[in-house]
Amino acid sequence: MIIFDEIYRWKGPEDGCKGCMGYEAKEGLCLLTCHLCIIDLFSPTTPVMPMRRHVVIAEDLSQGPLRRICAESIGRHIFDRFHLEIKRTLWIECDPFLKEIFHVAQFTPTYHDGNETIYTINWRPLLVSEKIALEGHLGRKMAPSSLQQTSLNP
């Protein structure tokens, strides 16, 4: 079941964009825009729960240099907003230069200060079995004009 399938705009942490300078910081233009698809793999007709219940497929659509950056920038916010368990979610991003190549983000907790956990992200290629299971969702071309736009910070 698809939980979310839209263009997603993120304006940065709630206290603003600390990395932005001058005009961008004042006008709030420091955004990350990505096409985000969140899938729930649970099926009430199947007696077995999948090891990874949710799948996030993200593609960076931001202006500027092409990159694979959605997981690093908004991963924790997406997990919080959609109530996803990080250990039971498969995060996939397409290669910014070869759209038919996909990579999986592996989130490893590296530091916890009592309030939040900081994760290191390592990337691996999408496994053949994962690609087969998700082939209906990977690489779909969607017209941005037909998708709603959602922001994390109002």
TAMOPE-V769154 format. One line per field, one symbol per residue. ss: DSSP state (H for helix, E for strand, - for the rest). phi: phi as a letter, one per 30 degrees, with the letter a starting at -180 (. if undefined). A space follows every 10 residues. Layout:
# TAMOPE-V769154
ss->???
phi->???
This chain:
# TAMOPE-V769154
ss->-EEEEEEEEE ---------- -HHHHHH--- -EEEEEEEEE ---------- ---EEEEEEE ---------H HHHHHHHHHH H----HHHEE EEEE------ -EEEEEEEEE EE----EEEE EEEEE--HHH HHH------- ---HHH--EE E---
phi->.ddaaadccb cjeedjcddd bhedddcicd bccbdbbccc ddbddcdcdd dcdcbccbbd cddjddacbe dddbeddded dchcdddcbc cbbdddcbdd cbbcdcdcdc abcjcbcccc cccbdddedd dddcedcdid ccdeddcdcb cdcd
